[in-house]
Amino acid sequence: MIDFKPISLQDKKIYENYLFKEDEHCCNYSFANLFMWGEQSTAILQEHFLIFTHFKKMQVYPYPLGNGDKKTVIDAIIADAKERGIPCKITVMGEAQKAELEQLYPGKFTFYGDRDSSDYVYAIDDLADLKGRKYHRKKNHYNGFKKSYPDATVEPLTKHLLPQVKEMTDNWFLNKLTQNPDGDYEMEKIALSRALTHYEELEMEGLVLLDGNEILAVTLGSRMSENTFDVHFEKARPDAQGAYAAINCEFARYIRTKYPQIQFLNREEDLGIEGLRKAKESYLPHHMVEKYQAWLNEN
């Protein structure tokens, strides 16, 4: 059995040495997401970083990161699943990983695509500049916010603002549950709480829109590769019209200025939620990162 250990903040630098050497990958591999969501365990085997995930009552293995003999590593994953008495399910694969697994194990796995989990990736210049007719409506929303809140300021999220952000986001979740008592917000609330509690250790970047001392909107993200930044959370007060458009644009500008090498913002998936999908599509992604999962047929 593979010696998986619970993920810890001390794993971050080691993990990202593997992550940043990979070609494009999905938001699930962001260290911050691994730390914030679900229960993750990790191991290093044959120059690969392995992850064992407990999430929504499922136990799965994200595709291993690293170079070298991939088949030996996946053989170990198959054996580990058998010893644990669980189905062998390998998840969050892109096209390249799917093709590699098919080549290594022809006919041994059944693959499934998952549109609801595909990542939306945007050119950072598009979101920062909102140029051209295609972004005319977004620019109007941004300008409308500036007109409604002429004294609003934009500030990096620093430690002294964290309690205010916690209060603002708690109210956001309370408002959502008031509107939809059956809504499933608990996991996101826990993840956001972890992000705020370990904001500095996770090397998060955040931005807030302030009207005086009142927080109108906040966004949090972290770096996920040499050229891509992951946007984990974006919340705005429901009564602050245009605040989502404003924080989206301002965060892109902030990251572009601070990290000139960043070319893309990964704004993660839509989870099949109709309104969220419509909103993400309206910003015209540069491309999508499709995801696949594979079940070992003998299971």
C-alpha atoms as one frame of an Amber mdcrd trajectory, in Angstrom:
protein
   0.000   0.000   0.000   1.267   3.468  -0.856   2.292   5.450   2.214  -0.041
   8.432   1.766   0.124  11.142   4.432  -2.337  14.015   5.059  -1.428  17.131
   3.101   0.227  19.919   5.082   1.377  23.457   4.400   4.950  22.188   4.534
   4.269  20.232   1.325   3.657  23.372  -0.726   7.171  24.064  -2.007   7.884
  20.393  -2.697   4.583  19.941  -4.497   4.953  23.028  -6.657   8.369  21.834
  -7.833   6.430  19.055  -9.567   3.425  21.153 -10.542   5.275  23.989 -12.278
   7.181  21.563 -14.513   3.946  20.264 -16.004   2.251  21.576 -19.113  -1.179
  23.114 -18.647  -3.210  21.485 -15.935  -6.573  22.093 -14.296  -7.432  24.039
 -11.182  -7.815  20.842  -9.132  -4.023  20.638  -8.991  -3.613  24.058  -7.407
  -2.001  23.525  -4.011  -4.437  25.950  -2.431  -7.388  23.950  -3.755  -5.875
  20.698  -2.513  -5.459  22.235   0.925  -8.856  23.963   1.088 -11.233  21.360
  -0.338 -11.891  17.855   0.922  -9.352  15.585   2.571  -6.169  15.066   0.600
  -3.256  12.750   1.217   0.014  12.775  -0.720   3.030  10.626  -1.414   6.178
  10.736  -3.533   6.941   7.627  -5.569   9.377   7.079  -8.454   9.925  10.819
  -9.056   6.159  11.421  -9.072   3.890  13.304  -6.700   0.748  11.274  -5.943
  -2.518  12.461  -4.441  -5.278  10.428  -2.796  -8.508  12.385  -2.490 -11.518
  11.984  -0.209 -14.188  14.284  -1.605 -17.983  14.014  -1.567 -17.835  10.429
  -0.253 -15.531   9.395  -3.114 -11.966   8.114  -2.887 -10.048   8.789  -6.072
  -6.548   9.289  -7.452  -5.816  12.438  -9.472  -3.416  11.712 -12.326   0.138
  11.660 -10.873   2.513  14.564 -11.505   6.112  13.985 -12.555   8.467  12.591
 -15.143   9.845   9.120 -15.491   8.222   5.694 -15.533   4.530   6.560 -15.356
   3.386   2.971 -15.773   5.179   1.808 -12.639   3.501   4.569 -10.682   0.026
   3.821 -12.053   0.558   0.105 -11.417   1.194   1.086  -7.792  -2.029   3.124
  -7.745  -4.012   0.165  -9.129  -2.495  -2.105  -6.477  -3.180   0.479  -3.744
  -6.865   0.694  -4.678  -7.130  -3.092  -4.643  -5.555  -3.309  -1.189  -7.952
  -0.648   0.107 -10.904  -2.473  -1.408 -12.060   0.496  -3.468 -12.606   0.979
  -7.208  -9.581   2.392  -9.013 -10.682   5.759 -10.349  -8.134   8.167 -11.854
  -9.410  11.709 -12.194  -8.783  15.284 -13.431  -6.966  14.315 -16.597  -6.558
  16.599 -19.572  -6.381  15.396 -23.160  -2.656  14.613 -22.904  -3.010  12.595
 -19.701  -6.014  10.731 -21.093  -4.063   9.800 -24.232  -1.078   8.692 -22.159
  -3.213   6.454 -19.936  -4.919   4.924 -22.985  -1.524   4.225 -24.529  -0.133
   2.646 -21.360  -3.251   0.542 -20.662  -5.066  -0.099 -23.946  -8.633  -1.188
 -23.278  -8.099  -1.352 -19.519  -9.900   1.866 -18.546 -13.255   3.409 -19.420
 -13.085   7.193 -19.814 -15.708   9.803 -19.079 -15.668  13.487 -19.930 -17.103
  16.028 -17.516 -18.196  19.325 -19.109 -19.443  20.682 -15.787 -15.896  20.485
 -14.413 -14.079  22.054 -17.372 -11.966  25.084 -16.438 -12.510  28.489 -18.010
  -9.156  30.094 -18.848  -8.978  33.749 -19.887  -6.240  35.898 -21.366  -5.366
  38.287 -18.561  -5.214  41.250 -20.946  -8.818  40.619 -22.015 -10.118  40.807
 -18.459  -7.868  43.703 -17.484  -8.586  45.928 -20.484 -12.116  44.941 -21.608
 -11.297  46.214 -25.080 -13.479  46.083 -28.153 -17.130  45.542 -28.895 -17.093
  42.029 -27.500 -16.550  43.455 -24.002 -18.774  46.511 -24.436 -21.398  45.318
 -21.941 -18.755  44.378 -19.369 -17.158  47.779 -19.719 -20.562  49.380 -19.162
 -21.040  47.359 -15.961 -17.597  48.441 -14.773 -18.274  52.088 -15.595 -21.666
  51.856 -13.928 -20.000  50.703 -10.735 -17.518  53.594 -10.869 -20.384  56.031
 -11.329 -22.399  54.585  -8.442 -19.364  54.450  -6.150 -17.111  57.356  -7.213
 -15.128  57.192  -3.970 -14.571  53.443  -4.000 -10.987  52.323  -3.570  -9.117
  49.178  -4.532  -6.737  47.664  -1.998  -4.679  44.471  -1.800  -6.060  42.077
   0.776  -3.715  42.334   3.746  -3.816  40.706   7.141  -5.593  43.586   8.865
  -8.534  43.311   6.411  -9.082  39.569   6.910 -11.629  39.933   9.767 -13.707
  42.324   7.645 -13.573  39.945   4.694 -14.667  37.079   6.954 -17.650  39.121
   8.120 -18.555  40.176   4.572 -18.357  36.635   3.172 -20.294  35.179   6.128
 -23.062  37.643   5.284 -22.827  36.604   1.633 -23.422  32.952   2.546 -26.228
  33.911   4.945 -27.939  35.878   2.181 -27.636  32.945  -0.226 -29.125  30.532
   2.310 -31.963  32.957   3.002 -32.763  32.995  -0.712 -32.273  29.248  -1.100
 -32.528  27.329   2.214 -31.696  24.075   0.437 -28.551  25.470  -1.173 -25.322
  23.543  -0.688 -22.828  26.172   0.447 -21.232  24.469   3.443 -18.193  23.037
   1.655 -17.416  26.341  -0.047 -17.783  28.182   3.250 -15.325  25.778   4.911
 -12.866  26.134   2.009 -13.038  29.925   2.124 -12.533  29.881   5.889  -9.378
  27.782   5.412  -8.164  30.219   2.776  -8.569  33.188   5.114  -7.087  31.375
   8.110  -3.969  30.351   6.146  -3.937  33.286   3.746  -0.226  34.090   4.114
   1.017  30.496   4.315  -0.854  29.653   1.089   0.734  32.712  -0.552  -2.668
  33.936  -1.599  -3.218  37.183  -3.440  -6.411  39.071  -2.784  -8.081  42.328
  -3.644 -10.943  44.228  -2.046 -13.220  47.012  -3.244 -13.935  49.443  -0.431
 -16.505  52.174  -0.095 -15.167  53.946   2.953 -14.757  51.147   5.483 -17.325
  48.894   3.833 -16.136  45.958   1.706 -18.189  45.764  -1.485 -16.324  42.885
  -3.148 -13.364  40.603  -2.615 -11.432  38.088  -4.676  -8.737  35.580  -3.731
  -6.356  33.644  -5.949  -3.012  31.899  -6.051  -0.400  31.026  -8.618  -0.836
  27.635 -10.239   1.904  27.623 -12.906   4.588  29.806 -14.419   2.074  31.661
 -16.594  -1.324  31.069 -14.964  -3.047  32.408 -11.866  -6.010  30.601 -10.316
  -8.995  32.636  -9.101 -10.471  30.671  -6.188 -13.138  32.951  -4.759 -14.970
  36.057  -5.888 -17.739  37.537  -3.745 -19.621  40.822  -3.943 -22.405  42.385
  -1.934 -25.715  41.764  -3.723 -26.705  45.417  -3.390 -23.474  46.699  -4.990
 -24.430  46.829  -8.664 -21.494  46.238 -10.991 -19.192  45.123  -8.178 -18.524
  41.711  -9.727 -17.471  43.283 -13.024 -15.285  45.756 -11.164 -13.465  43.267
  -8.917 -12.933  40.926 -11.880 -11.295  43.675 -13.944  -9.312  45.169 -11.076
  -7.897  41.803  -9.992  -6.702  41.087 -13.539  -4.967  44.479 -13.590  -3.449
  43.898 -10.176  -2.012  40.472 -11.054  -0.747  41.679 -14.451   1.139  44.530
 -12.800   2.578  42.473  -9.954   3.404  39.382 -12.049   4.143  40.448 -15.649
   4.846  36.842 -16.659   1.245  35.783 -15.960  -0.654  35.401 -19.227  -3.827
  33.632 -18.106  -6.397  33.594 -15.328  -8.031  30.254 -14.611 -11.485  31.020
 -13.222 -12.266  27.366 -12.572 -15.410  25.424 -13.460 -19.130  26.185 -13.562
 -20.281  22.939 -11.859 -23.177  22.740 -14.288 -24.902  25.714 -12.622 -26.785
  27.512 -15.386 -26.291  31.065 -14.111 -22.627  30.505 -13.369 -22.052  28.992
 -16.799 -23.720  31.942 -18.485 -21.590  34.385 -16.505 -18.333  32.602 -17.267
 -19.131  32.241 -20.960 -20.001  35.943 -21.163 -16.364  36.814 -20.471 -15.297
  34.864 -23.575 -12.644  32.422 -22.335  -9.419  32.100 -24.285  -9.790  28.329
 -23.994 -11.269  25.588 -21.852  -9.368  22.899 -19.969 -11.391  19.734 -20.414
 -11.243  17.056 -17.737 -11.646  13.315 -17.885 -11.900  10.534 -15.361 -11.128
   6.866 -15.868 -12.453   3.750 -14.197 -10.444   0.551 -14.247 -12.651  -1.896
 -16.150 -12.017  -4.863 -13.873 -13.754  -2.926 -11.076
